[in-house]
Amino acid sequence: MLPIDLGAMFAAFALLALGLSALGLYAVTAYSVAQRTKEIGLRVALGAQPRQVMWTILRLVVGPLAVGLLVGGAGALAVGRRLESVLVQTRPTNPTTLISIAVMLLVVVGLACTLPVKRALGLDPAAALRVD
């Protein structure tokens, strides 16, 4: 029987989860931008600044991100207490770790939203208003 390195296994699962969450956020944001093409085109045609268009799109992601961070943080604390026996040289409530994970997720959300935001900012208002 092969020995199992729990740290490596958890790290692999964490990286897989991070990749899947980034892909999911990108897909949902890109789909939402595609669905709101006319609205974004109308806003740009009426003189909306690029910053306003960007915040319109980012608002779609910020709410679910906040809920996810709260639920995920509570889940991490609950699971961390169960796994305390296998954690080496760290506590399950280590604030540095929890804050760094939240910051990393914020960065992933920012990167996942970059392409849809650029696509929305590059819309031609006349072409966007003609889309069915």
C-alpha distance (Angstrom), angle and dihedral (degrees) to the residues before:
residue distance angle dihedral
M1 . . .
L2 3.80 . .
P3 3.79 118.6 .
I4 3.80 112.5 -114.8
D5 3.78 119.0 -135.8
L6 3.79 101.6 -149.7
G7 3.80 93.3 -166.5
A8 3.80 92.7 56.0
M9 3.80 91.0 44.4
F10 3.81 92.5 51.5
A11 3.81 90.9 45.7
A12 3.81 90.9 52.0
F13 3.79 91.7 49.1
A14 3.81 90.6 46.9
L15 3.81 92.1 51.9
L16 3.79 90.7 47.2
A17 3.80 91.0 50.1
L18 3.80 91.6 47.4
G19 3.81 91.7 50.8
L20 3.80 92.8 47.5
S21 3.80 92.1 47.8
A22 3.82 91.4 50.1
L23 3.80 91.0 48.9
G24 3.81 91.6 47.4
L25 3.80 93.1 48.1
Y26 3.78 90.8 49.4
A27 3.81 92.3 48.9
V28 3.80 94.7 47.7
T29 3.80 93.0 45.5
A30 3.81 93.6 46.5
Y31 3.81 90.9 48.4
S32 3.79 91.7 48.2
V33 3.81 91.5 49.9
A34 3.81 90.0 49.3
Q35 3.82 90.3 51.2
R36 3.81 91.7 49.9
T37 3.80 97.3 46.6
K38 3.81 93.7 118.5
E39 3.79 92.6 47.9
I40 3.80 92.6 49.1
G41 3.81 91.1 46.0
L42 3.79 90.7 50.6
R43 3.80 91.8 49.3
V44 3.81 91.1 50.2
A45 3.82 91.3 46.3
L46 3.80 90.0 52.3
G47 3.80 91.0 52.4
A48 3.79 106.6 -92.2
Q49 3.77 113.1 167.8
P50 3.83 118.7 -122.4
R51 3.81 89.7 -112.1
Q52 3.82 90.6 57.2
V53 3.81 91.8 49.9
M54 3.80 90.2 48.4
W55 3.82 92.5 52.2
T56 3.81 90.6 47.5
I57 3.78 88.9 59.6
L58 3.80 96.8 39.3
R59 3.81 90.8 52.6
L60 3.80 87.3 67.4
V61 3.80 90.1 62.9
V62 3.80 104.0 33.8
G63 3.83 95.9 70.1
P64 3.81 96.4 52.2
L65 3.81 89.3 41.7
A66 3.81 91.6 55.6
V67 3.80 91.9 48.5
G68 3.80 90.8 46.1
L69 3.79 92.5 50.6
L70 3.81 91.8 50.1
V71 3.81 95.1 46.7
G72 3.81 92.3 40.3
G73 3.80 92.1 48.8
A74 3.80 91.5 51.1
G75 3.80 90.3 46.8
A76 3.81 91.6 48.5
L77 3.78 91.0 52.6
A78 3.81 92.0 48.2
V79 3.81 95.1 46.4
G80 3.80 91.4 40.8
R81 3.78 90.9 60.7
R82 3.82 89.8 53.0
L83 3.81 92.0 48.8
E84 3.78 95.7 44.9
S85 3.81 91.5 111.0
V86 3.83 93.2 60.3
L87 3.81 96.6 42.3
V88 3.79 111.2 102.1
Q89 3.81 121.9 -152.1
T90 3.80 93.7 -14.2
R91 3.77 140.1 82.0
P92 3.81 123.8 -126.4
T93 3.81 89.3 -124.2
N94 3.81 95.5 50.8
P95 3.84 102.7 150.4
T96 3.81 93.3 -157.0
T97 3.78 91.3 58.7
L98 3.80 95.0 44.3
I99 3.82 93.5 47.1
S100 3.82 92.7 46.1
I101 3.81 90.0 52.2
A102 3.81 90.9 50.7
V103 3.82 90.7 49.2
M104 3.81 90.6 47.8
L105 3.81 90.1 52.5
L106 3.81 90.0 50.0
V107 3.81 89.1 53.2
V108 3.81 91.0 48.2
V109 3.82 90.3 50.7
G110 3.78 90.3 49.6
L111 3.79 91.9 50.5
A112 3.80 92.9 44.5
C113 3.81 90.7 53.1
T114 3.80 96.2 45.2
L115 3.81 97.9 86.2
P116 3.84 96.5 45.0
V117 3.82 90.2 47.2
K118 3.81 91.8 50.1
R119 3.79 89.9 47.7
A120 3.80 91.2 51.2
L121 3.80 92.8 46.8
G122 3.79 90.2 51.9
L123 3.81 94.5 53.9
D124 3.76 117.3 126.3
P125 3.84 103.5 -131.7
A126 3.81 94.1 -143.7
A127 3.81 93.4 49.7
A128 3.80 91.9 44.3
L129 3.79 91.8 53.8
R130 3.83 91.1 51.3
V131 3.84 93.5 54.1
D132 3.82 114.6 108.9
